[in-house]
Amino acid sequence: MNIAGARRSPAGLLVTWGLTRLLLLLFVLKVFVFPGPDVTSDVSVIYQGWYDVLRTGTFPLDDVTWQYPPAAALAILSPGLLPFLPYATAFFVLAFLADLAAFSLLLYAGLRPGRSLRGVWVWVVGVPLLGPTVYARYDVMVTAVAVAALLAGARHPRVAGVLVGLGAMLKVWPALLLIAVRRRSTWMATAVTAAGLAALFSVSMPGAFAFLTFQADRGTEVESLGSLVFHVARQYGWDGQVLLNYGSVEFLGPWVNVVSTAALALTGLAFGWLLLWRLTATRFQAHTAADAAFVAVLMFTTTSRVISPQYMVWLIGLAAVCLCFRASRMGVPALIVLVASFVTVLEFPIYFGNVVASDGLGVTLLFIRNGLLVVAAVLAAVELWRSTASPETETPLPARATLTTEETSVSP
């Protein structure tokens, strides 16, 4: 073992993480100006507005942009823990601390015997590729919870279940972490935690589940896979509109409902494939839960009606956990996700005006980013199936082992 090399790697990780995160903080604090529209306005305007309502003991019942499970209130209210800072600044600091927590967990996992530092490198490199958006949304907090849940799964199944339940009540998608979990204790802990939080918020704050009624009239978000239909159609006279709707920029007009329905159908097919895989898989190893969670979230993100830039941090976090395990086969899909993250920061916020205008540059960036996600999803699904569900082939013995008795007893 190269001990010197092992010592240098954590030092390099710490320096790289520190420098890149300092740069992200300088961008969100506007010491430096990042190209494109101001991504911090969601915190200073929308989040702070929700904060003012939530502090009164109710959810934002009249705000259709509130589309989150009730525990999301904890993330929005969390800057109140730092009352000596302005709301936005406190939120950025807490996002930074969530990033630090995920980094620390991945580093600890990577330094354990039989593990790899590849995973923590994915996190260190991947997060800054998304630019300041990653600190201007609460998704990094949810991702830190998901990372902790997956890393706790093998040795502390009940703790993992509690974290999955919390994550699901923060933003739903962490429920997919259970796709390969076989321990009943994890499922029970998840159910009890989610039910307990749901009951607590339902009793204490009116409108805990009003968000469920705010989804039906959504269009197709301009960065989603389905949006490519309308980006191309606009070149040929499609007369729909691009509007800020339900908190995101969406296509509205003829055929949008058809494309949105098709996106839901693709999500349904993804769920069907995952169910088939779960019923077929016979080989579960230490890394299988992380690999399966990565595949599930990747498939659901790619087929969604909305692919907001901050969704990429989910994939970066799950890919990082996968690559903490030396035996994981998700190396290539993880690399593709990193490339897609870099393209994401180009399409939002740097060239978002081009995306909204459906011009050549904007459409090209979306085709590349969404194409990369499709490729990553397909490759990851194939690798998961091969490693867990496809029939095992017997490895032939080496030719040397088949020597006859006569050959092995030749006199010198």
N, C-alpha and C positions, 0 to 999 in steps of 0.2 A: 504494500500500500504506500502511495506517495503521500506521506504525512505533511510535508511542506505544502504540496498542492492543495491538500484538504484544508489546511489552515488559511491559505490565500483565498480560496473561494468565498468563505463567509465574509472576509474583509472586503473583497471586491463587491459582493452583494450589498453590504452595508453602505459602502461609499456610493454605489450606483443608485441604490434606493434613496439615500439621503439627498443627493444632488437633484435627481429627477423630481422628488416630492417637493423640495424647496422651490423648484421652478414652477410646479403646479400651483403652489400656494401664492407665489408672486403673481401668477396670471389671474387667479380668482380674486385676489386682493387688489388687482388692477395696478400693481406696481409696473408690470409690463402689460401691454395690450395685445391680446391674441387676435389674429385676423378673423373677420366674419362678425356676425351679430353677437351681442353680449349674452353669453350663456348663463351668467349669474343672475339674470333678472327673475328666473324661476324661483330662486331663493328669496331675493329681496322683495319681490312683489307677491308671487303666488303662495309660496310656503309661509311667508310672514303673515299674509292675509288669513290663511288657514290657522296659523298659530293663534291669532287674535280671536278667532271663532272658537277653537278648541278649548281655549282657556276659560271660556264661559260655561263649559260643561256640556257642549253639544257638538255634533259633527256638522260640517258645512252642507246643510240639507238643500240649499238653493243653488249650490255651485256644481254644475255638471262636470267640471274638470276634476272633482274629487272622485276618483275611481279606484280606490284602494281598500283593502280589508281594514277592519277597525284598528288593529295594532299599529298600522302606519301612523296613527296619532302619536305613538311614542317617539317615532323618528322626528316628526314635525315639532313636537314639544321639547325635544331633547336640548335645543340651544338654551332653554331656560335654566339648565344646569350651570351655565356660565353667565350669570346675570351681569357681570362686570364688562361683558363684550356686547357690541351691537349684534342683533339677531343673525345677520348674514355671516359676519365674521365668526361667531360662535359655531354656526353650522359648518363652515369650512374647516374649522379646527376639529370638530367631531368627525367629519368625513376623513380627515387626515389620520385621526386616531384609529378609525375603523380600518383604514389601509394598513396602518402600522400593526394592528392586531392580526390581520390576515397574513401579513409578511412574517410576523414572529411565529405564528403557528406553522406556516409552511417551512420556515427555516428550521424550526425544531424537528418537524417531521422528516425533513430531508437529511438531517444529520444523524438520524437514528440508524442503527445497523441494518444493512440490507436495503436502505432507501436511497434516494437520489436527490441532488440539488437542482435537477432540471426543473422541477416544479416551481420552486421559489424564483428561479430565473424567469420563468414564464410570467409570473406575477410582477416582478420587478420591471421587466421590459414592456409587458403588455399594457399595464395601467396608464403610463404616460403617453402611450400611442393614441389614446382617446382624447388627449388634450384636457383643458380645464373642465370640460363637461363632467368628468368623472367625480370631481369634488363639488359640483353644483347640482347634484341629484342625490337622493338617499339610497340609490341602488348599491353603492359601495358598502353601506352598512348592512344591507340584506345579504350581500355576497359574503361578507365576513362571517355572518352567522352560518351561512351554508357551508363555507370552508370548514368552520369549526365542527359542524355536524358530521361531515364526511370523515374528517380526521379522527373524530371521537368514536366512530361507528364500531370499530373492531374491538376496542378495549372497554368502552363505556357505552353500551347500547342504549341504556335508558337516557343518559345525558344527550346522546345523539337524537333520540326521539323528541326530547323536550326542545332541542334547538330546531329540529325540523318543524315542529308544531308552531314555535314562535315565528320562524321564517315564513311559513305558509300564511300566518295571520298578518305578516308585514307586507307580503307581495305575492302570494299564491304559488308562484313557480317553485319555491323550495319543496313543495309537496312531491315534486317529481324525483326528489332524492331517494324516495322509498322504492323506486321501481325494481331494484335488485335486492332489497333488504328482506331477509328471511326470518330474522329474529322477532318473535312475537312481542317481546318486551319493548322493542323500538317502536313498533306500530302502536302498541298500547300507550306508550308515553307520548307519542305524537297526538293520538286521538284525545287523550286527557288534557294535554296542554292546549290544543286548539279549541276544544270544547270549553275549557275553563276560561280562556281569554274571550271567546265569543260571548259566553254568558256574562262575564264581568262587564264588558263594554255595552252589551245590550241593556243591562240593568242600570248602569251608571250614566250612560250618555245616549240621548235620543239620536236615532238615525244611523246606528252602527252599520247597517247593511243597506242603506239607501244607495250605495254605489252600484249595486247590482242592476238598478233600473237605468243607469246612465250609459249603458253600453249599446243598447239596441239600435240607436239611430246613428252610430258611428259610420263614417265613410271608409275609404281606403287611404291610409297614410302614405304620403308621397315618397317615403323611403322604403316601403315594403316591397316584397317580391311581386305582389299583384299590381303594384303601382306602375310597373314597367309597361303594362298593357296601355295605360292611359298616357304615359310619357310618349310612347310611340304614336298612339292615336291622335295626340295633339298635333303631330306633324301633318296629319291628314284631315284636319278640320273638326276633330271632336269638340263639341261645344259645351263641355262641362266646365266646372269651376275649381279653382284651388283656393281653399279658404281655411282660416284658423277655426277649427271645429273640435269641441270636446278636448281642448288643450293641446292639440297637435294640428299640423298643416295637412289637410286631407283633400283628396279628390271627391267632388260631389257632382252628380249629374247622371246622364244616361249610362246604363250598364254597370254602374258602380256596385249596385246591390248584387248583381250577378257575380262580379269578380270577388266581392266580399264573401258571398256564399261559397264560391269555389275555394277560397282560402280556408274557410271553416271545414270544407270537405277534405282538403289536404291535411289539415290538423287531425281530423277524424281518422284518416288513413294512417297517419303517423302513430296515433294512439293504438290503432288496430295492429300495426306491425310490432309495437312495443309489447302489446298483450301476447301476441303470438310468440315473440322472443321469450317472454317470461315463462310461458307454458312449455317452451321447447328446451330452454337452457338447462344443462345438466352439470356444467362445470363452473363452480363459483370459487374464485380465489380472492385474496386480500384486496386486490385492486378492482374487482368486478363491480362493486357498488359505485365507485367513483366513475368508472368507464361508462356504466349504464346511465348514470345521472347526467353525465356530459352529453351522451348521445340523445337522451330524452329532451333535455333543455335546448340542445342545438336544433333538433327537429321541430320543436314547438316554436322556437324563435324564428326559424327560417320560414315557416308556413303561416306565421301570424299576419293579421291585417295591419299590424303596427310593428315596425322595427326601429324603435328609437335608438339613438346612438348609445345611450347608457346601458342598453340591454347587452352590449358587447362585454361589459365588465362581468356579467354573470358567466359568460362562456370562458373568459380569461381565468376567473377564479376556479371553475370546475376543471378546466384543462390543467391548471397548475396542480390541483390535487391529484389528478390522474398521473402526472409525470413525476410525482413524489415516489411512485412505485416503479421500480426498475422493470418489472414485467409488463407494465401497461403498453398496449399497442397504439395508443392515441397520439404518438409523437407527430405524425404527419398531419392529422386533423388539427392538432394544437398549433402547429406552425402556420397552417392555412388561416386559422382564426386570428393569429397575430398579424398576418398580412392584411386580412379583412379589417382589422381594427385600425391599421394605418390608413387604409382607403376610407374608412368611416370618418376619420377626422378631416379628411379632405372634402368629403361631401357635406359634412356638418362639423363645425360651422364655417370652414374656410370658403367653400364654394356653394353654400346652401342657396344663395340667390340663383345660381345656375341650375340647381336641381329644381327649384320652384318654377323656374322659367322653362324647364324641359329643353334646354339647349343642348348642343352636342356634348359639351364637357360634362354637364350635370348628368345626362343620361348615361354617358360612358362610365362615369364613376359608379353609378348605381348598378349597371350591368356587371361591372367587375366585382363590387362588394357583394352583391346578392348572389352572383355566380359562384364566388368563393365559398359563401355559406352553404350553398346547395352541394358543392363538391365535398366540403368538409363533412356535411351531414351524411352523405352517401358513403364516403370512405369510412367514417366512424362507425356507421351501422354495420357495414360489411365486416369490419375488424371485430366488432363486438360479437357478431353472429359466428364468425370463424373460431373465435377463441372460446366460446361458451356453448354453442348450440350445434355446430356442424359435427358430423361423425369424426371421431379421432382415427387417424391412420397409424397403423403400427410402423414404427421406425425400424427398417431392416438392420440386422446386426452387421457390424463391420466385417469385411471380407476376412480379416485376420482371424476372427472368432470362429470361422467355419472350417478351419483346417482339420483334416482328418487325423486320426490317432497316429497313423503311420508317419504323417508329415511332422507331427509334433515330437516324434520319438527318434528322429534322425540323429545318428551319432555324429559328434563333432569331427 
